[in-house]
Amino acid sequence: MPLMQFLVGVLLFAALLFTQRNLIIAAVLILGLMTLLKIWSRLSSSGVTCLSTVDKDRLFPGEKFTLRLRVENVKFLPVWLQISLVSASDLVFYPDEMPPARQGGLLGYQRALFKWQMIARKRGVYRIGPPHLRIGDFFGFFLKEKKEQHSLEIIVYPKLIPLKPLSLPRRDFFGVPVAESPVHDPAYILGTRDYQHNQPARHIHWKASARHDRLQEKVFEPTLQAKVLLVLEVDQFVAKEAVDKFERTLEVMASLAVQLYQNGYAMGLATNGITTAGGPSLVPVAGTTRQLSAILEVLARLQMKSNGTLSDVLQKGMSLTWGVSCVHFSYQQDASTLASDNYFFLRRTASLFVLCRPPSETSRDENRIQSTICLLDELPIDATEGL
């Protein structure tokens, strides 16, 4: 456009020099139109709002999500706009031929909705946006950039894989008989008593009620909910630069967490790794409904970077209560895993160590983990197939 203005200016000068009336009128009209369009372009960016949303911001690899961008022109002056999106390489547009850039016109007080379908291919935390907007006159000659600050965060959990049944270490999972607990074990009935109206009707003992000629309810042996702490030691993966094994370990941990949640376990997570955006790396053991999503989010944010020794992290931020069992994930057996094994032993915490590499058979007994050991590759049903 500056070159065009220069050429029109030269044409106007020549027309004035040779007194060409028609050329003078044409050049003045063109320059006047350009000036009007420039003013139009300057006024266009004001009064244009942009809001981006997604239908889901937490998903698993291979899942699709829809990105919606709503643009509204809240003034009478119509505008022309161009929108382009820049996303991470692991968030791809679907289908592939869908252009990441769109353009169109907006009349006064009109709104438009642009949609993109995208696929997450890899675990991690990604940011989409802010969108790149160029707004100007309705003919699209003079476009000015409009900066947006709003961006979206997409959290992609580790891929879920089918696992074989895992025999978890247990230490008094069902508590002490006749102990006070809000959770009852329906497999152990201690007796009957008069029915309390605040108890569920399924606890009524109909045979005893018929025998006593009044409603009787079952009295169960109290129990404690099974509790499992998932532990990940990042140091060894960093030292060995085992990126693939690290990602595979996260997939097994996420799949095990889903399996435990479906079986009614209380869960927690502890790791000495660093998370994206400085989020927490510890999830206390609990049986709430949000526990699974909290653990999966930590695994999604986790980076292969160490934040100190695991024992220090556990001592500072994790309280191991009685009845908690530990499933410890690490790359191989070394001094750090022996320290973790000793840490759990002193606290009478039953533990299972999952290693990527088998321990050396030549190791002396004092250099061996005393807890149960299994290999990571033995857990998945099919090492190449995901859910």
C-alpha positions in Angstrom: 0.0 0.0 0.0 2.8 2.6 0.7 4.2 1.8 -2.8 0.7 2.3 -4.3 0.3 5.6 -2.5 3.7 6.7 -3.8 2.7 5.8 -7.4 -0.6 7.6 -7.1 1.3 10.6 -5.8 3.6 10.6 -8.8 0.6 10.3 -11.1 -1.0 13.3 -9.4 2.2 15.3 -9.7 2.4 14.5 -13.4 -1.3 15.2 -14.0 -0.8 18.6 -12.3 2.3 19.3 -14.3 0.6 18.6 -17.6 -2.8 19.9 -16.5 -4.6 16.6 -17.1 -8.0 17.2 -15.4 -9.3 13.6 -15.5 -6.1 12.2 -14.1 -6.1 14.8 -11.3 -9.6 13.9 -10.3 -8.8 10.1 -10.4 -5.6 10.5 -8.4 -7.3 12.8 -5.8 -10.2 10.3 -5.5 -7.8 7.4 -5.0 -5.8 9.2 -2.4 -8.9 10.4 -0.6 -10.3 6.8 -0.6 -7.0 5.5 0.8 -7.1 8.2 3.6 -10.6 7.2 4.4 -9.8 3.6 4.5 -6.8 4.3 6.9 -9.1 6.2 9.2 -11.6 3.3 9.0 -8.8 0.8 9.8 -7.7 2.8 12.9 -11.3 2.8 14.2 -11.9 -0.9 13.4 -9.8 -2.5 16.2 -11.8 -0.7 18.9 -15.1 -2.4 19.8 -14.0 -5.9 18.6 -14.0 -8.6 21.3 -12.6 -12.0 21.0 -13.2 -15.0 23.3 -11.7 -18.5 22.9 -13.1 -21.6 24.6 -12.6 -25.4 24.3 -15.2 -28.1 25.0 -12.7 -30.0 27.2 -9.3 -29.0 28.5 -8.3 -32.3 30.1 -8.0 -35.3 27.9 -6.0 -38.4 27.0 -3.6 -38.8 23.9 -5.6 -39.4 20.7 -8.7 -37.6 21.9 -10.2 -34.8 19.9 -11.3 -31.5 21.3 -13.0 -28.5 19.7 -11.6 -25.0 19.9 -14.2 -22.2 19.5 -13.3 -18.6 18.8 -16.1 -16.0 19.1 -15.5 -12.6 17.6 -18.0 -9.8 18.1 -18.2 -6.3 16.6 -19.9 -4.1 19.1 -20.0 -1.0 17.0 -21.8 0.2 13.9 -18.7 0.3 11.6 -18.2 -3.0 9.7 -14.7 -4.5 9.7 -12.7 -7.2 8.0 -10.6 -9.6 10.1 -8.0 -12.3 9.8 -7.5 -14.9 12.5 -4.6 -17.3 12.8 -3.7 -19.8 15.5 -0.3 -21.1 16.6 -0.3 -24.4 18.5 2.3 -26.8 19.8 3.6 -29.5 17.5 1.9 -32.2 19.6 -1.5 -30.5 19.2 -2.5 -31.0 15.5 -5.5 -29.7 13.6 -8.0 -32.3 12.5 -8.5 -32.9 9.6 -5.0 -32.0 8.4 -6.3 -29.9 5.6 -8.2 -27.6 8.0 -6.4 -24.2 7.8 -5.2 -22.7 11.0 -6.0 -19.2 9.6 -9.5 -17.9 8.9 -10.8 -14.6 7.5 -14.1 -12.9 7.0 -16.1 -9.7 7.4 -18.3 -8.5 10.3 -21.1 -6.0 9.9 -22.0 -3.7 12.7 -23.1 -5.4 15.9 -22.5 -8.8 14.4 -20.7 -11.8 15.8 -19.0 -14.8 14.2 -18.0 -18.2 15.5 -14.9 -20.0 14.2 -14.3 -23.6 15.1 -11.2 -25.9 14.9 -11.0 -29.5 15.8 -7.7 -30.6 17.2 -6.0 -33.8 18.5 -3.6 -34.2 21.4 -0.9 -36.7 20.5 1.3 -36.7 23.5 1.2 -36.2 27.3 1.9 -32.8 28.6 0.6 -29.3 29.3 0.0 -27.1 26.2 -1.1 -23.5 25.7 -3.2 -22.4 22.7 -3.2 -18.8 21.9 -3.5 -16.0 22.2 -5.0 -15.8 18.7 -3.3 -13.6 16.2 -5.9 -11.0 15.0 -5.6 -8.5 12.1 -8.5 -6.1 11.8 -9.1 -3.3 9.3 -11.4 -1.8 6.8 -14.1 -3.9 5.2 -12.2 -4.2 2.0 -9.1 -5.6 3.7 -6.6 -3.0 2.4 -5.3 -1.7 5.7 -5.2 -4.3 8.5 -3.8 -3.6 11.9 -2.8 -6.2 14.5 -4.9 -6.5 17.7 -3.1 -8.2 20.6 -5.0 -10.6 22.8 -3.8 -11.7 26.2 -6.1 -14.6 26.8 -4.7 -18.1 26.2 -6.0 -21.6 27.0 -4.3 -24.4 28.9 -4.8 -28.0 27.6 -3.7 -30.8 30.0 -3.1 -34.2 28.3 -2.9 -37.1 30.7 -0.7 -40.1 30.2 -2.0 -42.8 27.9 -3.9 -45.6 29.6 -2.8 -49.1 29.0 -4.4 -52.4 30.1 -2.6 -53.9 33.1 -2.4 -57.4 34.6 -3.9 -57.8 38.0 -1.3 -56.5 40.5 -0.9 -58.1 43.9 -0.5 -55.1 46.1 1.3 -55.3 49.4 -1.1 -55.1 52.4 -0.7 -54.4 56.0 -3.9 -54.5 58.0 -6.0 -53.1 55.1 -9.2 -54.1 57.0 -8.2 -52.5 60.3 -8.6 -53.7 63.8 -11.8 -55.7 64.5 -14.5 -53.7 66.4 -12.5 -50.5 65.9 -14.4 -47.3 65.3 -14.7 -46.6 61.6 -17.3 -45.0 59.3 -16.8 -47.7 56.7 -18.3 -51.1 57.2 -17.2 -54.4 55.8 -20.3 -56.2 54.5 -18.5 -59.5 54.5 -18.2 -59.7 58.3 -21.5 -59.6 60.3 -21.1 -59.4 64.0 -24.8 -59.6 64.9 -28.1 -57.8 64.8 -29.8 -55.0 66.7 -33.0 -52.9 66.5 -33.2 -51.1 63.2 -32.2 -47.5 63.2 -34.2 -45.3 60.8 -31.1 -43.4 59.7 -29.5 -46.6 58.3 -30.0 -47.9 54.7 -32.8 -50.4 54.2 -30.5 -52.9 52.6 -28.9 -53.5 56.1 -32.2 -55.0 57.4 -31.9 -58.6 58.5 -35.3 -60.0 57.4 -35.0 -63.4 59.1 -34.1 -61.9 62.4 -36.9 -59.3 62.1 -39.4 -62.1 61.6 -38.0 -64.0 64.5 -38.2 -61.0 66.9 -41.4 -59.6 65.4 -39.7 -56.2 64.9 -37.2 -54.8 62.4 -33.6 -55.8 63.0 -30.5 -54.5 61.2 -27.1 -56.2 60.6 -24.2 -55.1 62.7 -21.0 -55.2 60.6 -17.4 -55.4 61.6 -15.8 -51.9 61.0 -13.0 -51.7 58.6 -10.6 -49.2 57.2 -10.5 -48.2 53.5 -7.5 -49.7 51.6 -4.9 -46.9 51.0 -2.2 -46.9 48.4 0.6 -44.4 47.8 2.1 -44.2 44.4 5.7 -43.0 44.5 7.9 -42.0 41.5 11.7 -41.5 41.8 12.9 -39.3 38.9 16.6 -39.1 39.6 17.6 -42.3 37.9 15.6 -41.5 34.7 17.4 -38.2 34.5 20.9 -39.8 35.1 20.2 -42.4 32.4 18.4 -40.0 30.0 15.7 -42.7 29.8 12.9 -40.5 28.3 11.0 -43.5 26.7 11.1 -45.5 30.0 10.0 -42.4 31.9 7.0 -41.9 29.7 6.2 -45.6 29.9 6.4 -45.5 33.7 3.9 -42.6 33.8 1.5 -44.5 31.6 1.6 -47.5 33.9 1.2 -45.3 37.0 -1.8 -43.5 35.4 -3.4 -46.9 34.4 -2.8 -48.3 37.9 -4.4 -45.2 39.5 -7.5 -45.6 37.4 -7.6 -49.3 38.3 -7.3 -48.6 42.0 -9.9 -45.8 41.8 -12.4 -48.2 40.2 -11.8 -50.8 42.9 -12.5 -48.2 45.7 -9.0 -47.6 47.0 -7.9 -44.4 48.6 -4.9 -43.1 46.7 -2.0 -40.6 46.9 1.0 -39.6 44.9 4.5 -38.5 45.8 7.4 -37.7 43.5 10.6 -35.7 43.5 10.1 -34.5 40.0 9.4 -30.9 38.9 6.0 -30.1 37.5 5.1 -27.6 34.8 4.1 -24.1 36.1 5.4 -25.0 39.6 2.4 -27.1 40.5 2.3 -29.5 43.4 4.1 -32.8 43.2 2.4 -34.4 46.2 -1.2 -35.6 46.4 -2.0 -36.7 50.0 -3.7 -40.1 50.4 -7.5 -39.7 50.4 -10.6 -41.4 49.0 -12.4 -38.3 47.6 -13.9 -38.2 44.1 -11.4 -35.7 42.9 -8.4 -37.8 43.9 -8.0 -39.5 40.5 -8.1 -36.3 38.5 -5.5 -34.7 40.9 -3.1 -37.6 40.4 -3.5 -37.7 36.6 -2.9 -33.9 36.5 0.3 -34.2 38.4 1.4 -37.0 36.1 0.5 -34.8 33.1 2.5 -31.9 34.4 5.5 -33.9 35.5 8.9 -33.2 33.8 11.9 -35.4 33.8 13.7 -33.1 36.2 14.7 -33.8 39.8 13.8 -31.6 42.8 15.9 -33.1 45.5 16.0 -36.6 47.0 12.8 -38.6 47.3 13.3 -39.2 51.0 13.5 -35.4 51.7 10.3 -34.8 49.7 8.5 -37.5 51.7 9.7 -36.3 55.1 8.7 -32.7 54.4 5.4 -33.1 52.7 4.0 -36.6 53.1 2.6 -38.2 56.3 2.3 -42.0 56.1 -0.5 -43.2 58.3 -1.0 -46.8 59.4 -2.4 -49.1 56.8 -0.9 -47.2 53.8 0.8 -49.4 51.2 3.3 -48.0 48.8 4.0 -48.8 45.1 7.4 -47.4 44.3 8.4 -46.8 40.6 12.1 -46.2 39.7 14.5 -47.0 36.9 16.7 -49.5 38.6 18.0 -50.6 42.0 20.7 -48.3 43.5 21.5 -46.4 46.7 18.4 -44.1 46.4 16.0 -47.1 46.1 17.7 -48.7 49.1 17.2 -45.5 51.0 13.5 -45.5 50.1 13.1 -49.1 51.0 14.7 -48.4 54.4 12.4 -45.3 54.8 9.3 -47.4 54.3 10.6 -50.2 56.5 11.2 -47.9 59.5 7.6 -46.6 59.1 6.2 -50.1 58.8 4.8 -49.4 55.4 4.4 -52.4 53.1 5.9 -51.5 49.7 6.2 -52.9 46.2 9.1 -51.7 44.0 8.5 -51.6 40.2 11.8 -51.3 38.3 12.5 -50.8 34.6 15.7 -52.9 34.8 16.1 -56.1 36.9 18.5 -55.9 39.9 21.9 -57.4 39.5 22.1 -61.0 40.7 25.7 -60.4 42.0 24.5 -57.8 44.5 25.1 -58.7 48.1 22.2 -59.0 50.5 22.8 -55.7 52.2 22.7 -54.0 48.8 19.3 -55.6 47.8 15.8 -54.2 48.3 14.0 -56.2 51.0 10.6 -55.4 49.6 8.9 -57.2 46.8 10.2 -56.3 43.3 8.5 -56.6 39.9 9.5 -55.3 36.5 7.7 -52.6 34.7 7.4 -54.5 31.4 5.6 -57.4 33.2 2.6 -55.2 34.2 1.0 -54.3 30.8 -1.1 -57.0 29.1 0.2 -55.8 25.7 3.2 -53.5 25.6 2.1 -52.0 22.2 -1.6 -51.6 22.7 -3.2 -48.7 24.6 -6.8 -48.1 25.6 
